[in-house]
Amino acid sequence: MTALFALATSLLWGLADFGGGLLTRRTPALTVVVVSQTIAVAVLGAVVLATGGWHEAGPQLWFAVAAGAVGPVAMLSFYKALALGPMGVVSPLGSLGVAVPVGVGLVLGERPGLLQFAGIAVAVVGILMAGGPEFRGAPVQRQAIVLTLLAAFGFGAVMALIAESSTTVTGLFLALFVQRVTNVAVGGTALYVSVKRGGAALPEGGRAVVVAALPALAFVGLADVAANGTYAVAAQAGPVTVAAVLASLYPVITALAARGVLKERLRGVQAAGAGIALVGTLLLATG
């Protein structure tokens, strides 16, 4: 159960990242975040009303609020780091966020078996390689490294926090709703400040471009929500150390999606990383 839901998480996050990456080529990143998450809020609000999730309100929702506040900061830090580049350094470093939930699991007393420890090590190496690390070239700006590590910590923190935000399915719907409302509040505030400072809220072509992209924005927002939900289920069903690593395979999915849709050629290190990550997955699933 843990492996199944965690792998579903990596699939959903990978596709959401791919879609978000495509959208930010034409639309400001903050606008993509705010619009996609607003759609998710509307859908989750309807689900919470239909399932009676409001009755699950309790102190644990503060974990969802924290996850909602950290998420946009991590995402924007990551986008900014990608802009400073190079992507071949930023992308693999961003995957280091898996260390946060794994560390939390170990602190809470989880002790994976020897085979699972081997699977964790192999999978993490594969994840880093799948991002296409660059081993030579121009020096990387220190700001890019700092922003990437901030983003990685944020992504890992969201995984750890959302896993603690509920204990029931209906409670999970409410927690995800609260998380997304906070996402919109934080992202919307950042967008407002950006516009006040002269930044653009709309892409070239104006509102019509955003309206035309609504189906894609909805997919990104809802896939991200679903990924958070499947991860929470995976983390509650089994060891967080296993769930976190398997859920962090999303860079492999993003790379494969770019290969299949955009016909981007996988570098040798990426192809090798995908294969190594698969080996790590098998070790974790069978351990």
LUMVOPA-871159 format. One record per residue (C-alpha): x, y, z. Coordinates in steps of 0.001 Angstrom, whole numbers, padded with zeros to 6 digits, always signed. Example, Ala and Ser with C-alpha at 12.3 -4.5 7.8 and 13.67 -1.06 7.14 Angstrom:
% LUMVOPA-871159
+012300-004500+007800/+013670-001060+007140/
END
This chain:
% LUMVOPA-871159
+000000+000000+000000/+002771+002462+000938/+004764+001774-002231/+001682+002021-004465/+000517+005392-003129/+004054+006802-002947/+004721+005873-006582/+001387+007457-007535/+002642+010583-005768/+005825+010660-007813/+003818+010237-011033/+001445+013081-010155/+004186+015444-008948/+006305+014682-011985/+003473+015475-014388/+002492+018579-012402/+006088+019865-012506/+006256+019197-016235/+002991+021050-016836/+003992+023907-014559/+007336+024205-016304/+005633+024508-019681/+003176+027123-018399/+005870+029313-016846/+007537+029642-020235/+004722+032015-021225/+003066+033043-017968/+004663+034565-014825/+005394+031860-012256/+003422+033618-009510/+000364+033787-011741/+000658+030083-012519/+000851+029291-008802/-002075+031514-007791/-004455+030530-010598/-003740+026792-010424/-004125+026751-006641/-007321+028839-006780/-008863+026189-009042/-007747+023536-006566/-009363+025499-003707/-012708+025583-005554/-012665+021836-006243/-011523+020894-002741/-014092+023218-001181/-016847+021337-003005/-015372+017980-001905/-015170+019102+001735/-018801+020253+001672/-019941+017021+000035/-018085+014750+002479/-018678+016723+005661/-014976+017273+006133/-015613+020417+008190/-016390+018166+011167/-012759+017011+011174/-011427+020472+012094/-008875+020363+014896/-005415+021478+016019/-003742+019209+013449/-004850+021626+010725/-002022+023937+011775/+000269+021450+010043/-001725+022087+006847/-001456+025857+007338/+002314+025544+007765/+002563+023369+004638/+000509+025924+002722/+002761+028774+003820/+006002+026944+003045/+004935+025540-000340/+004784+028766-002398/+008057+030011-000881/+009777+026765-001873/+008293+026802-005361/+009219+030417-006066/+012732+029879-004695/+013075+026925-007046/+011857+028906-010069/+014236+031750-009213/+017123+029300-008863/+016265+027782-012242/+016366+031265-013763/+019849+031795-012332/+020834+028276-013460/+022320+026101-014596/+019346+023734-014536/+021651+020710-014512/+022841+021773-011051/+019627+023225-009646/+017306+020332-010515/+019280+017548-008766/+019938+019703-005686/+016217+020389-005429/+015669+016668-004949/+017622+016736-001683/+014413+017763+000079/+013726+014049+000564/+016204+014221+003460/+013656+016168+005559/+010823+013588+005789/+013339+010720+005901/+015100+012435+008814/+011783+013023+010567/+010918+009355+010185/+014243+008264+011657/+013915+010703+014575/+010434+009330+015300/+011908+005867+015622/+011478+004264+012209/+014216+001742+011445/+014081+000384+007890/+015621-003017+007250/+019011-003450+005603/+017453-004015+002174/+015336-000871+002552/+018346+001192+003628/+020117-000002+000495/+017038+000882-001560/+016932+004390-000059/+020597+004988-000894/+020276+003630-004440/+017040+005514-005147/+018414+008856-003897/+021477+008495-006132/+019183+007698-009055/+016972+010711-008309/+019967+013049-008270/+021297+011617-011518/+017902+011755-013222/+017965+015521-012794/+020892+015615-015218/+023657+017018-012997/+026374+019053-014694/+029867+018146-013567/+031706+020902-015395/+031041+024299-016892/+030703+027842-015594/+030743+028384-011813/+027321+028368-010197/+026159+031569-008503/+026043+031259-004725/+022534+032730-004739/+021344+029897-006980/+022728+027305-004562/+021164+029021-001538/+017768+029338-003258/+017864+025722-004392/+018660+024415-000920/+015901+026630+000512/+013482+025172-002030/+014621+021626-001274/+014111+022132+002465/+010684+023645+001738/+009586+020748-000470/+010716+018257+002155/+009010+020217+004923/+005710+020188+003012/+005931+016398+002742/+006593+016058+006470/+003871+018529+007484/+001074+017247+005251/+001655+013718+006546/+000804+014971+010061/-002230+017077+009125/-004935+014406+009300/-005712+010840+010299/-008888+010196+008261/-009850+010498+004597/-012390+013273+005158/-009908+015009+007421/-007348+014795+004630/-009726+016584+002256/-010110+019386+004792/-006351+019547+005410/-005642+019804+001681/-008278+022524+001368/-006711+024530+004204/-003263+024027+002690/-004419+025349-000706/-006234+028335+000798/-002982+029244+002536/-001106+028701-000743/-003374+031187-002499/-003105+033714+000352/+000707+033588+000397/+001068+033417-003379/-001525+036140-003928/+000265+038440-001498/+003564+037828-003278/+001911+038505-006651/+000413+041764-005344/+003808+042906-004048/+005433+041928-007344/+002924+043963-009364/+003380+046950-007048/+007103+046772-007752/+006504+046791-011485/+006341+043067-012169/+003927+041565-014664/+000878+039582-013564/-000240+038668-017084/+001749+037219-019982/+002103+038816-023383/-001331+038548-024943/-003029+039432-021678/-005972+037753-019993/-006883+035706-023049/-003686+033669-022719/-004496+032787-019111/-008084+031869-019986/-006894+029629-022824/-004495+027933-020407/-007139+027251-017725/-007431+023506-018499/-003651+023121-018159/-003615+025258-015007/-006414+023132-013552/-004447+019968-014289/-001326+021335-012579/-003238+022460-009495/-005308+019294-009118/-002401+016939-009848/-000386+018668-007133/-003300+018345-004696/-003777+014680-005543/-000040+014080-005053/-000163+015594-001579/-003149+013394-000784/-001587+010144-002004/+001620+010978-000158/-000268+011528+003106/-001950+008134+002671/+001396+006481+001865/+003097+008025+004894/+000287+006902+007198/+000114+003378+005765/+003797+002557+006186/+007266+003880+006996/+007729+007568+006155/+011329+006811+005182/+010107+004528+002390/+007153+006691+001329/+009282+009846+001083/+011955+008289-001112/+009491+006639-003486/+007444+009844-003716/+010604+011772-004588/+011075+009888-007846/+009158+012657-009621/+012267+014082-011409/+012398+010804-013345/+008769+011289-014424/+009410+014912-015436/+012435+013895-017503/+010504+011101-019213/+007575+013436-019933/+009948+015932-021543/+011367+013098-023615/+007959+011844-024717/+006157+015159-025314/+008901+017636-026191/+011217+015031-027757/+014039+016207-025496/+016942+013806-025549/+017836+012302-022191/+021489+012767-021320/+023403+009615-020488/+023514+010491-016802/+019723+010985-016764/+019009+007639-018420/+021373+005923-016002/+019751+007746-013086/+016282+006583-014151/+017509+002994-014236/+019254+003264-010859/+016152+004856-009312/+014101+001933-010609/+016477-000517-008915/+016150+001444-005668/+012368+001368-006018/+012365-002396-006396/+014574-002791-003309/+012258-000568-001263/+009115-002275-002498/+010418-005773-001763/+012211-004883+001473/
END
